[in-house]
Amino acid sequence: MKTFLILLTLAASALAGEFRVGVAAVPVTPPQVMPMAGYYNTRLAEGTHDDLFAKAIVFEQDGAQAAMVALDLVSIGRPVVEEARKLIEQDTGIPGAHVMISATHSHTGPLLNYGSSRMEAQGGNLPVAVNYLKELPARIAASVKQAQVKLAAAKVSAGVGREERLSFNRRFHMKDGTVGWNAGKLNPNIVKPAGPIDPAVPVVYLETPKGQSIATYVNFAMHLDTVGGLQFSADYPYTLAALLARVKGPDMLTIFTIGTAGDINHIDVSTREPQKGHGEAARIGTILAAEVLRTYWKMQPLTAGPPRVRSEIVKLPLPKLEPGDVEKAATLARRYGGKDEPKFLEKVFAFKVLDVAAREGKPHDAEVQVIALGNDIAWVALPGEIFVELGMAIKEASPFKHTIVVELANGLVGYVPTKRAWSQGNYEVVSARVAEGSGEMLVESAVKLLQELKPKQTANP
């Protein structure tokens, strides 16, 4: 009955054919004394630099609705997604399958334990962490409900900026023939990057029919690991949002999502300048904001149309474990946090093997989702830390003029390297919980769904 009344109210208030948008932000800042995410060492938060949010946007036309939520968190696990979608459908009538929930990948957010051996070792079973995760779906649902309440007539425009100075591929061909990872500033053994970056800065701008700002949606493919320290922070999107609000007004909401940045970070190895802390995050956020401001001037209006959604579950196989791997991993894991703590890649290997073994051969159910508005714009959601070339391949093959690829959305399968990277090894490959070729499987699924959603062209009379 509650859902029926919501839908009845929406139908009565919306004109046929009118495109409407609602946005909202709900705080998800955790208690200060809580384990933090992002690294292979245990950290307890000592305060909050800036609040973390669940930022929601709801699209509606002719009764069809879809929602997107961006969380200032390191990741979002499938159980949280499923519970949040259930609550959203109950409270708003928006089908759960029409909701995209993603994480920005901030490394200065709370530790979230979705059953990972590493998260358990770092305090994921502490009551404060368990309670936070338990309450998270309701906060996500609240953001969507508040956004739906604010639904109002809107116009949408889109453009693509380009920023080549901020992001760097963190994998490098080395003089000894290997591929290094985070090889170090001014390392004389670096030959060249092992892959590209994606400099595109997709921007979607939403405003009222009278030109008042509602929201700016920004996507960029670069890790959110610039702050460090022991304070909660949204990282560089915090500065991005603050600066855009100074230009467009305090009521405008900036929603940031991360593109495919599994192998992309902000470290320029050609300089010895330090690149960590709130000053570095502010530098990056300022440059990114400047590019968004330039992009505003070249945006083109879009004919939105009712939101259309497709998704499918892709069963990603597990990586092969060798005889003795589980025993070796268990031994290494027992040394974690002690005086004889394993080396970095040993820790990565140990936690990966234990997680893969715990699945007992069951593949990962990875959701690939596409949300489209009209003929010109679509969002693709992928559930992991996806190598940049995979996202670029989706955009290249997409029939939509604007295709925005969002990683760490609707679940978490860990790192997803390209086939080429698998033969090169190092951190992301050692860490990967999915088998070689999984990334290409996600690309194939995404392109198929995009093709299904592309409307057929109307013949000229």
CORJOVEN-V764158 format. One record per residue. N is the residue number from 0. RES is the residue in three letters. SS is DSSP state (a for helix, b for strand, c for the rest). PSI is psi in whole degrees, 0 to 359 (* if undefined). BURIAL is 1 if it has 24 or more other C-alpha atoms within 12 Angstrom, else 0. Layout:
n,res,ss,psi,burial
N,RES,SS,PSI,BURIAL
N,RES,SS,PSI,BURIAL
//
This chain:
n,res,ss,psi,burial
0,MET,c,319,0
1,LYS,a,314,0
2,THR,a,320,0
3,PHE,a,317,0
4,LEU,a,322,0
5,ILE,a,313,0
6,LEU,a,323,1
7,LEU,a,318,0
8,THR,a,317,0
9,LEU,a,316,1
10,ALA,a,323,0
11,ALA,a,330,0
12,SER,a,344,0
13,ALA,c,134,0
14,LEU,c,146,0
15,ALA,c,131,0
16,GLY,c,355,0
17,GLU,c,128,1
18,PHE,c,130,1
19,ARG,b,151,1
20,VAL,b,145,1
21,GLY,b,142,1
22,VAL,b,156,1
23,ALA,b,157,1
24,ALA,b,127,1
25,VAL,b,128,1
26,PRO,b,138,1
27,VAL,c,24,1
28,THR,c,128,1
29,PRO,c,174,1
30,PRO,c,148,1
31,GLN,c,321,1
32,VAL,c,85,1
33,MET,c,147,1
34,PRO,b,147,1
35,MET,b,155,1
36,ALA,c,170,1
37,GLY,c,341,1
38,TYR,c,177,1
39,TYR,c,24,1
40,ASN,c,153,1
41,THR,c,131,1
42,ARG,c,138,1
43,LEU,b,130,1
44,ALA,c,146,1
45,GLU,c,6,0
46,GLY,b,187,0
47,THR,b,123,1
48,HIS,c,313,1
49,ASP,c,146,1
50,ASP,c,152,1
51,LEU,c,148,1
52,PHE,b,156,1
53,ALA,b,112,1
54,LYS,b,122,1
55,ALA,b,147,1
56,ILE,b,132,1
57,VAL,b,129,1
58,PHE,b,142,1
59,GLU,b,136,1
60,GLN,b,133,1
61,ASP,c,37,1
62,GLY,c,345,1
63,ALA,b,132,1
64,GLN,b,149,1
65,ALA,b,155,1
66,ALA,b,150,1
67,MET,b,136,1
68,VAL,b,128,1
69,ALA,b,125,1
70,LEU,b,136,1
71,ASP,c,59,1
72,LEU,c,165,1
73,VAL,c,330,1
74,SER,c,173,1
75,ILE,c,120,1
76,GLY,c,155,1
77,ARG,a,319,1
78,PRO,a,322,0
79,VAL,a,318,1
80,VAL,a,312,1
81,GLU,a,318,1
82,GLU,a,318,1
83,ALA,a,318,1
84,ARG,a,320,1
85,LYS,a,313,1
86,LEU,a,320,1
87,ILE,a,316,1
88,GLU,a,321,1
89,GLN,a,319,1
90,ASP,a,336,1
91,THR,a,341,1
92,GLY,c,353,1
93,ILE,c,125,1
94,PRO,c,136,1
95,GLY,a,324,1
96,ALA,a,346,1
97,HIS,a,14,1
98,VAL,b,126,1
99,MET,b,124,1
100,ILE,b,119,1
101,SER,b,163,1
102,ALA,b,144,1
103,THR,c,341,1
104,HIS,c,31,1
105,SER,b,128,1
106,HIS,c,5,1
107,THR,c,45,1
108,GLY,c,185,1
109,PRO,b,153,1
110,LEU,c,133,1
111,LEU,c,118,1
112,ASN,c,107,1
113,TYR,c,27,1
114,GLY,c,16,1
115,SER,c,139,1
116,SER,a,324,1
117,ARG,a,315,1
118,MET,a,325,1
119,GLU,a,321,1
120,ALA,a,338,1
121,GLN,c,14,1
122,GLY,c,14,1
123,GLY,c,344,1
124,ASN,c,3,1
125,LEU,c,145,0
126,PRO,a,321,0
127,VAL,a,324,1
128,ALA,a,319,1
129,VAL,a,315,1
130,ASN,a,320,0
131,TYR,a,313,1
132,LEU,a,324,1
133,LYS,a,325,1
134,GLU,a,345,0
135,LEU,a,316,1
136,PRO,a,322,1
137,ALA,a,324,1
138,ARG,a,321,1
139,ILE,a,314,1
140,ALA,a,322,1
141,ALA,a,323,1
142,SER,a,321,1
143,VAL,a,318,1
144,LYS,a,317,1
145,GLN,a,323,1
146,ALA,a,320,1
147,GLN,a,321,1
148,VAL,a,330,1
149,LYS,c,7,1
150,LEU,c,130,1
151,ALA,b,161,1
152,ALA,b,140,1
153,ALA,c,160,1
154,LYS,b,150,1
155,VAL,b,136,1
156,SER,b,158,1
157,ALA,b,152,1
158,GLY,b,169,1
159,VAL,b,116,1
160,GLY,b,181,1
161,ARG,b,123,1
162,GLU,c,109,1
163,GLU,c,356,0
164,ARG,c,349,0
165,LEU,c,322,1
166,SER,c,152,1
167,PHE,b,141,1
168,ASN,b,128,1
169,ARG,c,6,1
170,ARG,b,137,1
171,PHE,b,139,1
172,HIS,b,131,1
173,MET,b,162,0
174,LYS,c,334,0
175,ASP,c,6,0
176,GLY,c,353,0
177,THR,c,173,0
178,VAL,b,119,1
179,GLY,b,163,1
180,TRP,b,129,1
181,ASN,c,61,1
182,ALA,c,351,1
183,GLY,c,146,0
184,LYS,c,137,0
185,LEU,c,31,0
186,ASN,c,117,0
187,PRO,c,349,0
188,ASN,c,357,0
189,ILE,b,132,1
190,VAL,b,306,0
191,LYS,b,163,1
192,PRO,b,148,1
193,ALA,c,359,1
194,GLY,c,177,1
195,PRO,c,182,1
196,ILE,c,168,1
197,ASP,c,103,1
198,PRO,c,358,1
199,ALA,b,141,1
200,VAL,b,83,1
201,PRO,b,136,1
202,VAL,b,131,1
203,VAL,b,127,1
204,TYR,b,130,1
205,LEU,b,133,1
206,GLU,b,163,1
207,THR,c,165,0
208,PRO,c,337,0
209,LYS,c,4,0
210,GLY,c,13,0
211,GLN,c,136,0
212,SER,b,136,1
213,ILE,b,306,1
214,ALA,b,154,1
215,THR,b,125,1
216,TYR,b,126,1
217,VAL,b,138,1
218,ASN,b,139,1
219,PHE,b,140,1
220,ALA,c,88,1
221,MET,c,135,1
222,HIS,c,145,1
223,LEU,b,79,1
224,ASP,c,48,1
225,THR,c,340,1
226,VAL,c,302,1
227,GLY,c,193,1
228,GLY,c,192,1
229,LEU,c,27,1
230,GLN,b,141,1
231,PHE,b,138,1
232,SER,c,149,1
233,ALA,c,359,1
234,ASP,c,209,1
235,TYR,a,335,1
236,PRO,a,338,1
237,TYR,a,311,1
238,THR,a,319,1
239,LEU,a,310,1
240,ALA,a,319,1
241,ALA,a,319,1
242,LEU,a,319,1
243,LEU,a,325,1
244,ALA,a,328,1
245,ARG,a,332,0
246,VAL,a,313,0
247,LYS,a,351,1
248,GLY,c,148,0
249,PRO,c,343,0
250,ASP,c,351,0
251,MET,c,134,1
252,LEU,b,128,1
253,THR,b,126,1
254,ILE,b,118,1
255,PHE,b,136,1
256,THR,b,154,1
257,ILE,b,135,1
258,GLY,c,192,1
259,THR,c,102,1
260,ALA,c,28,1
261,GLY,c,330,1
262,ASP,c,24,1
263,ILE,b,130,1
264,ASN,b,193,1
265,HIS,c,7,1
266,ILE,c,118,1
267,ASP,c,106,1
268,VAL,c,354,1
269,SER,c,357,0
270,THR,c,152,0
271,ARG,c,358,0
272,GLU,c,133,0
273,PRO,c,145,0
274,GLN,c,61,1
275,LYS,c,145,0
276,GLY,c,176,1
277,HIS,a,331,1
278,GLY,a,320,0
279,GLU,a,318,1
280,ALA,a,321,1
281,ALA,a,321,1
282,ARG,a,311,1
283,ILE,a,314,1
284,GLY,a,325,1
285,THR,a,315,1
286,ILE,a,319,1
287,LEU,a,320,1
288,ALA,a,320,1
289,ALA,a,320,1
290,GLU,a,323,1
291,VAL,a,317,1
292,LEU,a,321,1
293,ARG,a,323,0
294,THR,a,329,1
295,TYR,a,322,1
296,TRP,c,342,0
297,LYS,c,15,0
298,MET,c,152,0
299,GLN,b,140,0
300,PRO,b,146,0
301,LEU,b,148,1
302,THR,c,107,0
303,ALA,c,297,1
304,GLY,c,162,1
305,PRO,c,141,1
306,PRO,b,139,1
307,ARG,b,139,1
308,VAL,b,138,1
309,ARG,b,148,1
310,SER,b,159,1
311,GLU,b,156,1
312,ILE,b,122,1
313,VAL,b,123,1
314,LYS,b,106,1
315,LEU,b,124,1
316,PRO,c,161,1
317,LEU,c,152,1
318,PRO,c,151,1
319,LYS,c,134,0
320,LEU,c,141,1
321,GLU,c,156,0
322,PRO,c,133,0
323,GLY,c,350,0
324,ASP,a,317,0
325,VAL,a,316,1
326,GLU,a,317,0
327,LYS,a,316,0
328,ALA,a,318,1
329,ALA,a,321,1
330,THR,a,316,0
331,LEU,a,318,1
332,ALA,a,326,1
333,ARG,a,336,0
334,ARG,c,353,0
335,TYR,c,131,1
336,GLY,c,359,0
337,GLY,c,187,0
338,LYS,c,328,0
339,ASP,c,49,0
340,GLU,c,139,0
341,PRO,c,160,1
342,LYS,c,165,0
343,PHE,a,304,0
344,LEU,a,336,0
345,GLU,a,320,1
346,LYS,a,315,1
347,VAL,a,312,1
348,PHE,a,314,1
349,ALA,a,310,1
350,PHE,a,324,1
351,LYS,a,312,1
352,VAL,a,317,1
353,LEU,a,321,1
354,ASP,a,319,1
355,VAL,a,316,1
356,ALA,a,324,1
357,ALA,a,339,0
358,ARG,c,348,0
359,GLU,c,42,0
360,GLY,c,354,0
361,LYS,c,125,0
362,PRO,c,164,1
363,HIS,b,133,1
364,ASP,b,96,1
365,ALA,b,120,1
366,GLU,b,128,1
367,VAL,b,125,1
368,GLN,b,143,1
369,VAL,b,131,1
370,ILE,b,125,1
371,ALA,b,145,1
372,LEU,b,115,1
373,GLY,c,206,1
374,ASN,c,349,1
375,ASP,c,343,1
376,ILE,b,139,1
377,ALA,b,149,1
378,TRP,b,139,1
379,VAL,b,129,1
380,ALA,b,129,1
381,LEU,c,140,1
382,PRO,c,63,1
383,GLY,c,184,1
384,GLU,b,100,1
385,ILE,b,134,1
386,PHE,c,145,1
387,VAL,a,323,1
388,GLU,a,332,1
389,LEU,a,317,1
390,GLY,a,320,1
391,MET,a,325,1
392,ALA,a,322,1
393,ILE,a,314,1
394,LYS,a,323,1
395,GLU,a,324,0
396,ALA,a,352,0
397,SER,c,141,1
398,PRO,c,355,1
399,PHE,c,143,1
400,LYS,c,319,1
401,HIS,b,117,1
402,THR,b,120,1
403,ILE,b,119,1
404,VAL,b,126,1
405,VAL,b,123,1
406,GLU,c,174,1
407,LEU,c,45,1
408,ALA,b,136,1
409,ASN,c,22,1
410,GLY,c,183,1
411,LEU,c,117,1
412,VAL,c,8,1
413,GLY,c,203,1
414,TYR,b,142,1
415,VAL,b,89,1
416,PRO,c,167,1
417,THR,c,165,1
418,LYS,a,319,0
419,ARG,a,319,0
420,ALA,a,331,1
421,TRP,a,321,1
422,SER,a,344,0
423,GLN,a,336,1
424,GLY,c,203,1
425,ASN,c,189,1
426,TYR,a,302,1
427,GLU,a,324,1
428,VAL,a,317,1
429,VAL,a,324,1
430,SER,a,339,1
431,ALA,c,129,1
432,ARG,c,1,1
433,VAL,c,159,1
434,ALA,c,165,1
435,GLU,c,137,1
436,GLY,c,350,1
437,SER,a,322,1
438,GLY,a,318,1
439,GLU,a,329,1
440,MET,a,320,1
441,LEU,a,319,1
442,VAL,a,314,1
443,GLU,a,316,1
444,SER,a,315,1
445,ALA,a,315,1
446,VAL,a,321,1
447,LYS,a,315,1
448,LEU,a,321,1
449,LEU,a,318,1
450,GLN,a,323,1
451,GLU,a,327,1
452,LEU,a,344,1
453,LYS,c,118,1
454,PRO,c,147,0
455,LYS,c,140,0
456,GLN,c,136,0
457,THR,c,128,0
458,ALA,c,142,0
459,ASN,c,139,0
460,PRO,c,*,0
//
